[in-house]
Amino acid sequence: MGKGTRSVIYLGLSLGMLLFAVPRLDLAGGWSLPAVFGVVWCAFALLLVAAHLHELLGVEEETKRELLKVKRMKRWQLEQAVRGRRKMLQVRK
């Protein structure tokens, strides 16, 4: 099963869990223990949904590609600097 398929399944399960549980949670009880639990539970569930959306949208892949471009440019610049120094050292001999 691919990465994208797994994320879609888990995203669906997370949303289903939210839709099933939110009406049953006591969120209007002020600062009581059940209300705090409900808010924290909803926050974790939404964090889980956000993580799966992040994976599906490929934000990490785009960032990896950008970092790879930067690393390649730095390596090229270092090679150019080393070659330039070699030429200077060869001229002095």
C-alpha positions as CSV (number, residue, x, y, z in Angstrom):
1,M,0.0,0.0,0.0
2,G,1.5,3.4,-1.0
3,K,2.1,6.3,1.1
4,G,-0.7,8.3,-0.3
5,T,-3.2,5.6,0.0
6,R,-2.3,5.0,3.6
7,S,-2.7,8.7,4.4
8,V,-6.1,8.9,2.7
9,I,-7.3,5.9,4.8
10,Y,-6.0,7.3,8.0
11,L,-7.4,10.8,7.2
12,G,-10.8,9.3,6.6
13,L,-10.6,7.3,9.9
14,S,-9.5,10.4,11.8
15,L,-12.4,12.5,10.4
16,G,-14.8,9.7,11.1
17,M,-13.6,9.5,14.6
18,L,-14.1,13.2,15.0
19,L,-17.6,13.2,13.5
20,F,-18.5,10.3,15.8
21,A,-17.0,11.6,19.1
22,V,-17.5,15.4,19.0
23,P,-21.3,15.3,19.6
24,R,-20.8,12.9,22.5
25,L,-18.1,15.1,24.3
26,D,-19.2,17.5,27.0
27,L,-17.5,20.7,25.8
28,A,-19.9,23.2,27.4
29,G,-19.2,22.4,31.0
30,G,-16.9,25.3,31.7
31,W,-13.5,24.3,33.2
32,S,-14.7,20.9,34.4
33,L,-12.5,17.8,33.9
34,P,-14.8,16.4,31.1
35,A,-14.8,19.7,29.2
36,V,-11.0,20.0,29.4
37,F,-10.6,16.4,28.3
38,G,-12.9,17.0,25.4
39,V,-11.0,20.1,24.2
40,V,-7.6,18.4,24.5
41,W,-9.0,15.3,22.7
42,C,-10.4,17.5,19.9
43,A,-7.0,19.3,19.6
44,F,-5.1,16.0,19.3
45,A,-7.6,14.7,16.7
46,L,-7.3,17.9,14.6
47,L,-3.5,17.7,14.9
48,L,-3.8,14.1,13.5
49,V,-5.9,15.3,10.6
50,A,-3.5,18.2,9.9
51,A,-0.6,15.7,9.8
52,H,-2.3,13.5,7.2
53,L,-3.2,16.5,5.1
54,H,0.4,17.7,5.3
55,E,1.5,14.3,4.0
56,L,-1.1,14.2,1.3
57,L,-0.3,17.7,0.0
58,G,3.4,16.8,-0.3
59,V,4.7,19.8,1.6
60,E,7.6,17.8,2.9
61,E,8.6,16.6,-0.6
62,E,8.7,20.1,-1.9
63,T,10.9,21.2,1.0
64,K,13.3,18.2,0.4
65,R,13.6,19.2,-3.2
66,E,14.4,22.8,-2.3
67,L,17.0,21.7,0.2
68,L,18.6,19.4,-2.3
69,K,18.9,22.3,-4.8
70,V,20.6,24.4,-2.1
71,K,23.0,21.6,-1.2
72,R,23.9,21.1,-4.9
73,M,24.5,24.9,-5.3
74,K,26.8,25.0,-2.2
75,R,28.7,21.9,-3.4
76,W,29.1,23.6,-6.8
77,Q,30.3,26.8,-5.2
78,L,32.8,24.9,-3.1
79,E,34.1,23.1,-6.2
80,Q,34.5,26.4,-8.0
81,A,36.4,27.8,-5.1
82,V,38.7,24.8,-4.8
83,R,39.4,24.9,-8.6
84,G,40.1,28.6,-8.4
85,R,42.6,28.1,-5.6
86,R,44.3,25.2,-7.5
87,K,44.7,27.5,-10.5
88,M,46.3,30.2,-8.2
89,L,48.6,27.6,-6.6
90,Q,49.6,26.2,-10.0
91,V,50.5,29.7,-11.3
92,R,52.8,30.4,-8.3
93,K,54.9,27.3,-8.9
